[in-house]
Amino acid sequence: MFTGIIEEVGKVRSISPSGSGSSLTFSANKVLEDIEIGSSIAVNGCCLTAISFGEDWWTTDAVPETMDKTSLGSLTKGNPVNLERPLQTSGRFGGHIVQGHIDGTTNIQSIDMQDDQSYRFVFELKAEWEQYVCHKGSIAIDGISLTVAAVGSNSFEVAVIPHTWSATNLGAKVVGDAVNIEVDILAKYVERQLSAKK
């Protein structure tokens, strides 16, 4: 389980075929401090398993499903990625419950800088997510815990403070880019309970 509080921004070092899947290597520092073979690390919100590592890099395998259904499939060498280790039981819970299980991808429709140096992002809201996305609710975008600032008929917005802009990969994003989305797991449980009662 993760919190959506990004620990560092790494970079893609290499992507190579591994059977029908892919092997990905990322540069990193902070998330390597206590890494072991088998450790989980969220990459742009997608929970992956470390299979090898060095002083400033680590490697993971991704199955075709992961490459096809997340934005990892569109990564290229040098791309910045958000990295987070799982929540420690002794740590502070600064974001919201993020499982690292991506619901899908969506595209950035607009990015507008505000007069306080923050940014307003507008994303496409796909029909299958409408019941999970609400005003002031939580959502993970590329693994970042964010608050929904507005919801339209086919879009939603988030406000990004200057720190988040500079401490995540959002500062490198442009209109049209795909991002990973994980909706709030609590909303899914509520939906399940209500449907079971029916």
N, CA, C and O of each residue as an XYZ file, in Angstrom:
792
protein
N       0.841     -1.189      0.000
C       0.000      0.000      0.000
C       0.878      1.242      0.000
O       1.923      1.284      0.649
N       0.430      2.259     -0.748
C       1.171      3.505     -0.879
C       0.297      4.665     -0.410
O      -0.880      4.483     -0.099
N       0.887      5.861     -0.363
C       0.130      7.035      0.083
C      -0.037      8.089     -1.003
O      -0.830      9.017     -0.847
N       0.697      7.958     -2.096
C       0.631      8.976     -3.137
C       1.506     10.177     -2.856
O       1.392     11.199     -3.533
N       2.386     10.069     -1.858
C       3.368     11.117     -1.583
C       4.678     10.690     -2.251
O       5.369      9.804     -1.748
N       5.016     11.307     -3.367
C       6.166     10.897     -4.176
C       7.467     11.179     -3.439
O       7.676     12.277     -2.922
N       8.343     10.169     -3.397
C       9.619     10.325     -2.688
C      10.703     10.934     -3.562
O      11.544     11.693     -3.079
N      10.685     10.607     -4.839
C      11.662     11.182     -5.752
C      11.218     10.946     -7.187
O      10.358     10.111     -7.467
N      11.827     11.703     -8.083
C      11.607     11.514     -9.511
C      12.855     10.847    -10.081
O      13.948     11.413    -10.045
N      12.674      9.628    -10.610
C      13.766      8.930    -11.271
C      13.652      9.099    -12.777
O      12.817      9.859    -13.268
N      14.500      8.384    -13.501
C      14.442      8.436    -14.961
C      14.543      7.034    -15.532
O      15.138      6.135    -14.938
N      13.945      6.876    -16.698
C      14.049      5.606    -17.411
C      15.460      5.478    -17.974
O      15.902      6.323    -18.753
N      16.167      4.417    -17.577
C      17.503      4.162    -18.132
C      17.440      3.297    -19.368
O      18.162      3.527    -20.338
N      16.572      2.296    -19.329
C      16.449      1.412    -20.490
C      15.142      0.648    -20.424
O      14.590      0.414    -19.349
N      14.660      0.265    -21.597
C      13.500     -0.606    -21.737
C      13.858     -1.631    -22.805
O      14.228     -1.278    -23.924
N      13.743     -2.899    -22.443
C      14.099     -3.943    -23.396
C      13.104     -5.082    -23.322
O      12.498     -5.304    -22.274
N      12.922     -5.815    -24.423
C      11.989     -6.950    -24.414
C      12.451     -8.034    -23.449
O      13.647     -8.269    -23.280
N      11.482     -8.687    -22.822
C      11.748     -9.821    -21.951
C      10.656    -10.849    -22.216
O       9.624    -10.859    -21.545
N      10.892    -11.714    -23.200
C       9.830    -12.587    -23.661
C       8.733    -11.743    -24.272
O       9.011    -10.902    -25.127
N       7.489    -11.947    -23.854
C       6.386    -11.116    -24.349
C       6.200     -9.857    -23.513
O       5.395     -8.992    -23.857
N       6.953     -9.754    -22.406
C       6.892     -8.581    -21.552
C       8.066     -7.660    -21.777
O       8.687     -7.671    -22.840
N       8.368     -6.860    -20.765
C       9.454     -5.889    -20.870
C      10.265     -5.850    -19.585
O       9.750     -6.111    -18.498
N      11.539     -5.520    -19.731
C      12.424     -5.272    -18.592
C      12.730     -3.782    -18.584
O      13.177     -3.227    -19.588
N      12.488     -3.139    -17.450
C      12.691     -1.699    -17.335
C      13.711     -1.408    -16.243
O      13.665     -1.998    -15.164
N      14.624     -0.500    -16.529
C      15.610     -0.062    -15.545
C      15.443      1.431    -15.311
O      15.330      2.215    -16.254
N      15.428      1.814    -14.028
C      15.220      3.204    -13.645
C      16.389      3.707    -12.801
O      16.935      2.959    -11.989
N      16.767      4.943    -12.984
C      17.710      5.583    -12.074
C      16.943      6.010    -10.826
O      15.770      6.375    -10.902
N      17.614      5.962     -9.682
C      16.969      6.323     -8.419
C      18.030      6.508     -7.349
O      19.184      6.124     -7.538
N      17.644      7.094     -6.230
C      18.516      7.231     -5.064
C      17.751      6.936     -3.779
O      18.058      5.978     -3.070
N      16.755      7.767     -3.487
C      16.021      7.672     -2.229
C      15.373      6.309     -2.033
O      15.474      5.725     -0.955
N      14.702      5.793     -3.074
C      13.963      4.537     -2.914
C      14.889      3.326     -2.824
O      14.432      2.213     -2.562
N      16.187      3.537     -3.041
C      17.151      2.436     -2.952
C      17.747      2.284     -1.565
O      18.522      1.358     -1.326
N      17.399      3.182     -0.640
C      18.035      3.186      0.679
C      17.849      1.877      1.436
O      18.748      1.458      2.165
N      16.705      1.226      1.279
C      16.460     -0.041      1.987
C      15.950     -1.117      1.031
O      15.227     -2.026      1.439
N      16.326     -1.010     -0.232
C      15.822     -1.930     -1.246
C      16.376     -3.335     -1.061
O      17.516     -3.513     -0.633
N      15.564     -4.321     -1.387
C      15.959     -5.723     -1.431
C      15.350     -6.334     -2.687
O      14.397     -5.788     -3.244
N      15.884     -7.444     -3.130
C      15.253     -8.168     -4.227
C      13.842     -8.540     -3.793
O      13.654     -9.128     -2.727
N      12.868     -8.209     -4.596
C      11.475     -8.465     -4.246
C      10.762     -7.270     -3.648
O       9.557     -7.333     -3.402
N      11.484     -6.176     -3.406
C      10.838     -4.978     -2.868
C       9.841     -4.404     -3.865
O      10.045     -4.477     -5.077
N       8.767     -3.836     -3.344
C       7.784     -3.152     -4.182
C       8.129     -1.675     -4.272
O       8.475     -1.044     -3.273
N       8.031     -1.130     -5.480
C       8.208      0.302     -5.705
C       7.141      0.729     -6.703
O       6.952      0.081     -7.733
N       6.443      1.822     -6.398
C       5.446      2.341     -7.330
C       6.139      3.255     -8.336
O       6.847      4.191     -7.964
N       5.919      2.965     -9.618
C       6.446      3.780    -10.716
C       5.261      4.430    -11.420
O       4.454      3.746    -12.049
N       5.161      5.744    -11.313
C       3.985      6.457    -11.836
C       2.697      5.810    -11.330
O       1.699      5.717    -12.044
N       2.754      5.367    -10.073
C       1.574      4.800     -9.426
C       1.366      3.324     -9.636
O       0.440      2.749     -9.064
N       2.202      2.688    -10.444
C       2.055      1.261    -10.744
C       3.012      0.454     -9.876
O       4.226      0.640     -9.951
N       2.474     -0.435     -9.059
C       3.296     -1.235     -8.154
C       4.095     -2.269     -8.937
O       3.528     -3.122     -9.619
N       5.429     -2.180     -8.831
C       6.328     -3.083     -9.534
C       7.307     -3.706     -8.543
O       7.476     -3.205     -7.431
N       7.945     -4.791     -8.945
C       8.837     -5.546     -8.069
C      10.277     -5.427     -8.540
O      10.576     -5.662     -9.711
N      11.169     -5.059     -7.622
C      12.595     -4.954     -7.946
C      13.197     -6.349     -8.107
O      13.072     -7.186     -7.213
N      13.849     -6.601     -9.243
C      14.479     -7.911     -9.468
C      16.002     -7.817     -9.450
O      16.685     -8.834     -9.325
N      16.537     -6.605     -9.573
C      17.980     -6.376     -9.426
C      18.176     -4.887     -9.175
O      17.306     -4.071     -9.478
N      19.330     -4.549     -8.618
C      19.589     -3.135     -8.339
C      21.077     -2.899     -8.157
O      21.851     -3.825     -7.912
N      21.457     -1.629     -8.285
C      22.833     -1.211     -8.063
C      22.849      0.045     -7.229
O      21.869      0.354     -6.552
N      23.944      0.772     -7.265
C      24.100      1.952     -6.413
C      23.087      3.036     -6.735
O      22.605      3.715     -5.829
N      22.755      3.213     -8.011
C      21.841      4.280     -8.385
C      20.830      3.836     -9.448
O      20.373      4.649    -10.252
N      20.486      2.553     -9.449
C      19.520      2.036    -10.420
C      18.833      0.794     -9.885
O      19.322      0.151     -8.956
N      17.697      0.462    -10.476
C      17.015     -0.791    -10.168
C      16.223     -1.234    -11.399
O      15.848     -0.421    -12.244
N      15.982     -2.527    -11.475
C      15.329     -3.115    -12.639
C      14.093     -3.890    -12.209
O      14.056     -4.479    -11.128
N      13.081     -3.879    -13.074
C      11.848     -4.608    -12.830
C      11.373     -5.256    -14.126
O      11.771     -4.847    -15.217
N      10.534     -6.253    -14.001
C       9.877     -6.849    -15.153
C       8.429     -6.385    -15.181
O       7.799     -6.230    -14.136
N       7.904     -6.164    -16.385
C       6.501     -5.783    -16.545
C       5.865     -6.700    -17.571
O       6.378     -6.852    -18.680
N       4.750     -7.311    -17.204
C       4.046     -8.215    -18.108
C       3.318     -7.394    -19.173
O       3.123     -6.192    -18.992
N       2.908     -8.030    -20.293
C       2.204     -7.292    -21.354
C       0.991     -6.523    -20.855
O       0.738     -5.408    -21.313
N       0.230     -7.102    -19.919
C      -0.950     -6.426    -19.373
C      -0.571     -5.070    -18.785
O      -1.263     -4.077    -19.011
N       0.522     -5.028    -18.035
C       0.973     -3.782    -17.415
C       1.387     -2.767    -18.466
O       1.017     -1.597    -18.377
N       2.147     -3.200    -19.458
C       2.617     -2.286    -20.503
C       1.462     -1.782    -21.362
O       1.492     -0.649    -21.841
N       0.445     -2.620    -21.558
C      -0.683     -2.242    -22.409
C      -1.703     -1.362    -21.699
O      -2.281     -0.467    -22.315
N      -1.930     -1.605    -20.415
C      -3.023     -0.954    -19.696
C      -2.588      0.248    -18.858
O      -3.432      0.904    -18.247
N      -1.289      0.549    -18.818
C      -0.793      1.705    -18.080
C       0.054      2.567    -19.008
O       0.335      2.191    -20.146
N       0.453      3.723    -18.505
C       1.292      4.619    -19.315
C       2.731      4.136    -19.399
O       3.540      4.745    -20.098
N       3.070      3.053    -18.701
C       4.439      2.530    -18.781
C       4.774      2.102    -20.207
O       5.934      2.147    -20.617
N       3.766      1.691    -20.954
C       3.994      1.260    -22.322
C       4.437      2.377    -23.254
O       4.971      2.114    -24.332
N       4.220      3.620    -22.846
C       4.614      4.755    -23.688
C       5.904      5.415    -23.216
O       6.338      6.413    -23.791
N       6.526      4.856    -22.157
C       7.771      5.429    -21.665
C       8.905      5.223    -22.670
O       8.934      4.233    -23.402
N       9.838      6.176    -22.689
C      11.059      6.049    -23.481
C      12.249      6.435    -22.609
O      12.081      7.035    -21.548
N      13.428      6.095    -23.055
C      14.644      6.372    -22.296
C      14.729      7.864    -21.958
O      14.547      8.721    -22.822
N      15.008      8.153    -20.693
C      15.145      9.532    -20.236
C      13.898     10.133    -19.644
O      13.968     11.186    -19.011
N      12.740      9.490    -19.830
C      11.498     10.022    -19.265
C      11.557     10.055    -17.742
O      12.056      9.109    -17.133
N      11.058     11.125    -17.107
C      10.985     11.172    -15.643
C       9.822     10.342    -15.133
O       8.752     10.326    -15.742
N      10.027      9.649    -14.013
C       8.977      8.825    -13.415
C       8.890      9.096    -11.917
O       9.902      9.320    -11.253
N       7.662      9.072    -11.399
C       7.433      9.235     -9.966
C       7.696      7.920     -9.252
O       7.220      6.870     -9.685
N       8.457      7.970     -8.152
C       8.814      6.770     -7.403
C       8.374      6.905     -5.946
O       8.538      7.951     -5.318
N       7.807      5.805     -5.427
C       7.414      5.770     -4.015
C       7.530      4.353     -3.490
O       7.125      3.398     -4.152
N       8.091      4.223     -2.286
C       8.112      2.928     -1.599
C       6.806      2.733     -0.835
O       6.099      3.702     -0.560
N       6.480      1.486     -0.490
C       5.253      1.243      0.279
C       5.280      1.940      1.631
O       6.343      2.224      2.182
N       4.099      2.206      2.146
C       3.946      2.848      3.448
C       4.485      1.951      4.555
O       4.180      0.759      4.592
N       5.287      2.517      5.460
C       5.725      1.799      6.648
C       4.689      1.998      7.741
O       4.072      3.059      7.832
N       4.498      0.979      8.571
C       3.490      1.091      9.635
C       3.825      2.206     10.622
O       2.939      2.720     11.306
N       5.100      2.577     10.697
C       5.504      3.639     11.619
C       5.496      5.007     10.960
O       5.803      6.006     11.611
N       5.145      5.069      9.660
C       5.196      6.332      8.932
C       3.916      7.129      9.044
O       2.883      6.622      9.484
N       4.000      8.393      8.636
C       2.824      9.256      8.608
C       2.034      8.998      7.336
O       2.605      8.739      6.276
N       0.721      9.071      7.454
C      -0.154      8.848      6.311
C      -0.517     10.216      5.730
O      -1.520     10.819      6.113
N       0.311     10.695      4.803
C       0.148     12.061      4.315
C      -0.780     12.214      3.130
O      -1.254     13.320      2.871
N      -1.059     11.137      2.395
C      -1.896     11.260      1.208
C      -3.220     10.560      1.394
O      -4.017     10.950      2.248
N      -3.470      9.511      0.588
C      -4.644      8.667      0.773
C      -4.249      7.242      0.402
O      -3.135      7.011     -0.069
N      -5.141      6.296      0.606
C      -4.813      4.893      0.323
C      -4.670      4.692     -1.182
O      -5.632      4.835     -1.937
N      -3.446      4.358     -1.602
C      -3.151      4.091     -3.006
C      -2.629      2.662     -3.094
O      -1.630      2.328     -2.456
N      -3.283      1.826     -3.867
C      -2.907      0.421     -3.935
C      -1.774      0.140     -4.910
O      -1.066     -0.857     -4.773
N      -1.602      1.011     -5.887
C      -0.633      0.717     -6.941
C      -1.239     -0.146     -8.034
O      -0.519     -0.719     -8.852
N      -2.574     -0.239     -8.048
C      -3.306     -0.996     -9.056
C      -3.988      0.005     -9.990
O      -5.020      0.578     -9.638
N      -3.431      0.211    -11.149
C      -3.896      1.246    -12.062
C      -5.239      0.867    -12.681
O      -5.423     -0.257    -13.148
N      -6.176      1.821    -12.678
C      -7.488      1.583    -13.290
C      -7.457      1.823    -14.796
O      -8.299      1.298    -15.524
N      -6.508      2.597    -15.260
C      -6.392      2.887    -16.676
C      -5.622      4.165    -16.891
O      -5.026      4.707    -15.960
N      -5.634      4.647    -18.115
C      -4.943      5.899    -18.422
C      -5.947      6.919    -18.940
O      -7.013      6.571    -19.448
N      -5.581      8.176    -18.797
C      -6.372      9.260    -19.350
C      -5.412     10.312    -19.878
O      -4.209     10.255    -19.619
N      -5.948     11.269    -20.616
C      -5.101     12.277    -21.238
C      -5.297     13.652    -20.611
O      -6.384     13.993    -20.146
N      -4.229     14.424    -20.612
C      -4.291     15.801    -20.132
C      -4.941     16.661    -21.205
O      -4.480     16.694    -22.346
N      -6.020     17.361    -20.834
C      -6.716     18.220    -21.790
C      -6.208     19.651    -21.765
O      -6.199     20.327    -22.793
N      -5.785     20.116    -20.595
C      -5.225     21.468    -20.512
C      -4.390     21.613    -19.247
O      -4.602     20.911    -18.258
N      -3.436     22.539    -19.300
C      -2.603     22.900    -18.150
C      -2.538     24.418    -18.126
O      -2.064     25.034    -19.081
N      -3.011     25.026    -17.041
C      -3.023     26.478    -16.947
C      -2.352     26.942    -15.665
O      -2.712     26.513    -14.569
N      -1.366     27.829    -15.819
C      -0.697     28.406    -14.661
C      -1.590     29.478    -14.042
O      -2.176     30.297    -14.751
N      -1.689     29.464    -12.706
C      -2.506     30.425    -11.982
C      -1.647     31.577    -11.457
O      -0.419     31.502    -11.495
N      -2.291     32.644    -10.966
C      -1.528     33.806    -10.522
C      -0.749     33.573     -9.232
O       0.087     34.397     -8.859
N      -1.014     32.452     -8.541
C      -0.244     32.109     -7.343
C       0.863     31.110     -7.650
O       1.437     30.518     -6.736
N       1.170     30.918     -8.942
C       2.198     30.001     -9.419
C       1.807     28.528     -9.302
O       2.637     27.644     -9.516
N       0.544     28.266     -8.962
C       0.052     26.892     -9.001
C      -0.440     26.599    -10.419
O      -0.446     27.473    -11.285
N      -0.851     25.345    -10.633
C      -1.305     24.945    -11.962
C      -2.640     24.236    -11.855
O      -2.911     23.526    -10.886
N      -3.465     24.439    -12.863
C      -4.763     23.777    -12.945
C      -4.700     22.799    -14.117
O      -4.511     23.200    -15.266
N      -4.862     21.506    -13.809
C      -4.856     20.460    -14.823
C      -6.287     19.996    -15.079
O      -7.067     19.818    -14.143
N      -6.621     19.803    -16.341
C      -7.908     19.219    -16.711
C      -7.625     17.898    -17.418
O      -6.810     17.833    -18.339
N      -8.314     16.843    -16.971
C      -8.141     15.498    -17.515
C      -9.456     14.982    -18.070
O     -10.532     15.366    -17.610
N      -9.360     14.116    -19.054
C     -10.543     13.433    -19.568
C     -11.096     12.516    -18.484
O     -10.340     11.794    -17.834
N     -12.408     12.542    -18.289
C     -13.081     11.657    -17.339
C     -13.842     10.604    -18.131
O     -14.872     10.896    -18.739
N     -13.329      9.383    -18.118
C     -13.973      8.306    -18.863
C     -15.217      7.815    -18.124
O     -15.302      7.887    -16.899
N     -16.170      7.319    -18.896
C     -17.475      6.955    -18.336
C     -17.360      5.924    -17.213
O     -18.123      5.976    -16.248
N     -16.419      4.991    -17.327
C     -16.310      3.935    -16.319
C     -15.803      4.434    -14.968
O     -15.838      3.694    -13.985
N     -15.332      5.682    -14.910
C     -14.830      6.235    -13.642
C     -15.767      7.258    -13.029
O     -15.527      7.708    -11.909
N     -16.822      7.639    -13.724
C     -17.659      8.751    -13.281
C     -18.161      8.592    -11.856
O     -18.178      9.559    -11.095
N     -18.576      7.367    -11.481
C     -19.160      7.164    -10.159
C     -18.124      7.208     -9.034
O     -18.490      7.260     -7.860
N     -16.821      7.188     -9.386
C     -15.768      7.183     -8.373
C     -15.110      8.552     -8.169
O     -14.370      8.748     -7.204
N     -15.374      9.478     -9.060
C     -14.691     10.774     -9.015
C     -15.671     11.844     -8.562
O     -16.674     12.097     -9.230
N     -15.381     12.475     -7.422
C     -16.277     13.492     -6.889
C     -15.491     14.719     -6.438
O     -14.302     14.639     -6.128
N     -16.176     15.841     -6.409
C     -15.572     17.104     -5.971
C     -15.010     16.962     -4.559
O     -15.710     16.528     -3.644
N     -13.753     17.326     -4.393
C     -13.012     17.247     -3.125
C     -12.643     15.813     -2.730
O     -12.143     15.583     -1.630
N     -12.889     14.853     -3.624
C     -12.463     13.479     -3.372
C     -10.993     13.295     -3.744
O     -10.371     14.187     -4.320
N     -10.455     12.139     -3.411
C      -9.051     11.831     -3.696
C      -8.916     11.040     -4.984
O      -9.791     10.252     -5.339
N      -7.811     11.259     -5.676
C      -7.494     10.506     -6.881
C      -5.975     10.464     -7.020
O      -5.286     11.415     -6.653
N      -5.460      9.361     -7.551
C      -4.014      9.244     -7.782
C      -3.754      9.393     -9.274
O      -4.290      8.640    -10.087
N      -2.935     10.359     -9.621
C      -2.551     10.624    -11.005
C      -1.059     10.399    -11.125
O      -0.272     11.116    -10.507
N      -0.655      9.404    -11.918
C       0.752      8.989    -11.992
C       1.321      8.740    -10.596
O       2.492      9.007    -10.328
N       0.453      8.215     -9.703
C       0.881      7.876     -8.354
C       0.842      9.012     -7.363
O       1.156      8.812     -6.189
N       0.461     10.210     -7.801
C       0.436     11.391     -6.930
C      -0.944     11.521     -6.295
O      -1.950     11.544     -7.004
N      -1.002     11.604     -4.993
C      -2.272     11.821     -4.299
C      -2.714     13.265     -4.504
O      -2.043     14.198     -4.064
N      -3.850     13.439     -5.175
C      -4.367     14.770     -5.464
C      -5.842     14.848     -5.108
O      -6.524     13.831     -4.983
N      -6.319     16.075     -4.948
C      -7.718     16.318     -4.617
C      -8.442     16.824     -5.857
O      -7.950     17.714     -6.550
N      -9.600     16.261     -6.130
C     -10.394     16.683     -7.275
C     -10.974     18.070     -6.994
O     -11.706     18.263     -6.023
N     -10.638     19.030     -7.854
C     -11.073     20.419     -7.645
C     -12.396     20.727     -8.330
O     -13.130     21.620     -7.909
N     -12.696     19.975     -9.397
C     -13.958     20.188    -10.113
C     -14.230     18.965    -10.973
O     -13.308     18.271    -11.403
N     -15.520     18.709    -11.220
C     -15.924     17.583    -12.061
C     -16.937     18.084    -13.077
O     -17.926     18.724    -12.719
N     -16.680     17.785    -14.362
C     -17.611     18.121    -15.427
C     -18.253     16.869    -15.979
O     -18.119     15.793    -15.397
N     -18.955     16.996    -17.106
C     -19.653     15.859    -17.688
C     -18.696     14.819    -18.245
O     -18.997     13.626    -18.231
N     -17.545     15.262    -18.734
C     -16.558     14.313    -19.275
C     -15.129     14.727    -18.964
O     -14.197     14.374    -19.688
N     -14.963     15.480    -17.880
C     -13.621     15.906    -17.468
C     -13.601     16.165    -15.971
O     -14.641     16.345    -15.338
N     -12.394     16.179    -15.420
C     -12.226     16.589    -14.024
C     -10.950     17.403    -13.910
O     -10.073     17.327    -14.771
N     -10.852     18.187    -12.836
C      -9.726     19.096    -12.659
C      -9.054     18.868    -11.316
O      -9.684     18.457    -10.342
N      -7.757     19.146    -11.292
C      -7.012     19.157    -10.035
C      -6.168     20.416     -9.996
O      -5.737     20.922    -11.032
N      -5.935     20.917     -8.786
C      -5.042     22.051     -8.576
C      -3.711     21.497     -8.072
O      -3.682     20.678     -7.153
N      -2.622     21.941     -8.670
C      -1.286     21.448     -8.340
C      -0.454     22.589     -7.782
O      -0.170     23.559     -8.485
N      -0.062     22.476     -6.511
C       0.741     23.523     -5.887
C       2.162     23.510     -6.458
O       2.596     22.498     -7.009
N       2.895     24.636     -6.329
C       4.246     24.697     -6.890
C       5.169     23.577     -6.428
O       5.977     23.087     -7.217
N       5.068     23.156     -5.154
C       5.937     22.078     -4.668
C       5.669     20.789     -5.427
O       6.610     20.126     -5.863
N       4.408     20.422     -5.592
C       4.073     19.193     -6.310
C       4.525     19.280     -7.764
O       5.000     18.296     -8.332
N       4.377     20.450     -8.359
C       4.826     20.670     -9.742
C       6.318     20.382     -9.887
O       6.739     19.772    -10.869
N       7.113     20.816     -8.918
C       8.570     20.671     -9.032
C       9.087     19.347     -8.470
O      10.176     18.910     -8.842
N       8.320     18.693     -7.571
C       8.793     17.476     -6.905
C       8.258     16.198     -7.544
O       8.524     15.103     -7.049
N       7.506     16.326     -8.638
C       6.970     15.165     -9.344
C       7.230     15.338    -10.839
O       7.857     16.310    -11.261
N       6.748     14.397    -11.625
C       6.941     14.501    -13.071
C       5.909     15.398    -13.752
O       5.941     15.544    -14.974
N       4.992     16.003    -12.986
C       3.972     16.849    -13.592
C       4.577     18.053    -14.304
O       4.017     18.547    -15.283
N       5.723     18.524    -13.810
C       6.376     19.664    -14.438
C       6.878     19.376    -15.839
O       7.165     20.301    -16.598
N       6.988     18.103    -16.190
C       7.463     17.716    -17.521
C       6.313     17.346    -18.452
O       6.544     17.001    -19.611
N       5.084     17.413    -17.961
C       3.935     16.991    -18.763
C       3.480     18.102    -19.710
O       3.654     19.290    -19.436
N       2.892     17.678    -20.835
C       2.304     18.613    -21.795
C       0.902     18.118    -22.143
O       0.560     16.959    -21.909
N       0.110     19.010    -22.698
C      -1.251     18.653    -23.101
C      -1.202     17.482    -24.076
O      -0.398     17.467    -25.008
N      -2.073     16.501    -23.846
C      -2.125     15.309    -24.680
C      -1.423     14.113    -24.087
O      -1.673     12.981    -24.499
N      -0.528     14.347    -23.105
C       0.187     13.239    -22.473
C      -0.785     12.318    -21.739
O      -1.799     12.759    -21.199
N      -0.452     11.033    -21.733
C      -1.236     10.052    -20.987
C      -0.692      9.919    -19.573
O       0.521      9.956    -19.365
N      -1.575      9.768    -18.611
C      -1.186      9.554    -17.216
C      -1.970      8.377    -16.664
O      -3.059      8.059    -17.140
N      -1.399      7.734    -15.649
C      -2.077      6.638    -14.962
C      -3.084      7.191    -13.963
O      -2.846      8.201    -13.301
N      -4.205      6.507    -13.875
C      -5.255      6.898    -12.930
C      -5.562      5.724    -12.005
O      -5.738      4.592    -12.456
N      -5.624      6.010    -10.706
C      -6.187      5.061     -9.743
C      -7.224      5.807     -8.929
O      -6.899      6.729     -8.181
N      -8.476      5.400     -9.080
C      -9.543      6.062     -8.330
C      -9.504      5.607     -6.874
O      -8.844      4.623     -6.541
N     -10.203      6.318     -6.025
C     -10.196      6.062     -4.585
C     -10.804      4.687     -4.285
O     -11.951      4.421     -4.643
N     -10.040      3.828     -3.635
C     -10.495      2.475     -3.314
C     -11.719      2.499     -2.399
O     -12.547      1.589     -2.452
N     -11.843      3.533     -1.560
C     -13.002      3.615     -0.665
C     -14.296      3.744     -1.461
O     -15.325      3.185     -1.080
N     -14.239      4.486     -2.569
C     -15.433      4.633     -3.409
C     -15.827      3.298     -4.020
O     -17.014      3.006     -4.173
N     -14.832      2.486     -4.371
C     -15.134      1.164     -4.938
C     -15.799      0.265     -3.908
O     -16.731     -0.471     -4.233
N     -15.327      0.321     -2.665
C     -15.922     -0.507     -1.618
C     -17.360     -0.070     -1.319
O     -18.235     -0.911     -1.114
N     -17.597      1.227     -1.296
C     -18.958      1.723     -1.065
C     -19.886      1.243     -2.168
O     -20.996      0.785     -1.897
N     -19.427      1.349     -3.429
C     -20.233      0.879     -4.556
C     -20.544     -0.605     -4.422
O     -21.673     -1.031     -4.663
N     -19.541     -1.393     -4.036
C     -19.728     -2.833     -3.897
C     -20.747     -3.167     -2.809
O     -21.592     -4.045     -2.985
N     -20.658     -2.458     -1.686
C     -21.590     -2.697     -0.592
C     -23.025     -2.355     -0.993
O     -23.964     -3.087     -0.681
N     -23.174     -1.227     -1.692
C     -24.503     -0.817     -2.110
C     -25.104     -1.774     -3.134
O     -26.298     -2.073     -3.095
N     -24.261     -2.251     -4.054
C     -24.772     -3.186     -5.059
C     -25.123     -4.539     -4.439
O     -26.048     -5.212     -4.894
N     -24.376     -4.938     -3.389
C     -24.656     -6.201     -2.710
C     -26.006     -6.145     -1.978
O     -26.731     -7.139     -1.926
N     -26.332     -4.987     -1.420
C     -27.597     -4.823     -0.684
C     -28.788     -4.867     -1.632
O     -29.883     -5.281     -1.250
N     -28.562     -4.430     -2.885
C     -29.644     -4.483     -3.876
C     -29.991     -5.919     -4.239
O     -30.880     -6.151     -5.059
